[in-house]
Amino acid sequence: MTDRFLVTPRAAAEISSIATRQGQPGAALRVAVEAGGCSGMRYDFGLAEASEPDDLVVEQDGVRVLVDSTSLEFLEGATLDWHDSLMGSHFKVVNPQAASGCGCGVSFAV
């Protein structure tokens, strides 16, 4: 396990569930940071079958999460969690580098 980017067991369970529902059991979740959103940067999530040479690969409970080296600059020390409530369910990145975020929680600034 690495402290560079953490994945909670709850997030790992949801990744496994999503991959299975999408017909891609065993697929990894790719987490990336892209320009966009009202605060300047936004998180992007998608399933991936394989890692790239520059990826940080984090494993939690048999599930892999991939973070490319450029995105890792903005995600160093962050934790990926799964938030489930009556208002909706979504991945939540707890990012110590985020200086501010938008009201909807989709984008952030460093």
Secondary structure as GFF3:
##gff-version 3
##sequence-region A 1 110
A	DSSP	beta_strand	5	7	.	.	.	ID=ss1
A	DSSP	alpha_helix	9	21	.	.	.	ID=ss2
A	DSSP	beta_strand	28	35	.	.	.	ID=ss3
A	DSSP	beta_strand	41	48	.	.	.	ID=ss4
A	DSSP	beta_strand	56	60	.	.	.	ID=ss5
A	DSSP	beta_strand	63	67	.	.	.	ID=ss6
A	DSSP	alpha_helix	69	75	.	.	.	ID=ss7
A	DSSP	beta_strand	78	85	.	.	.	ID=ss8
A	DSSP	beta_strand	88	94	.	.	.	ID=ss9
A	DSSP	beta_strand	100	101	.	.	.	ID=ss10
A	DSSP	beta_strand	107	109	.	.	.	ID=ss11
###
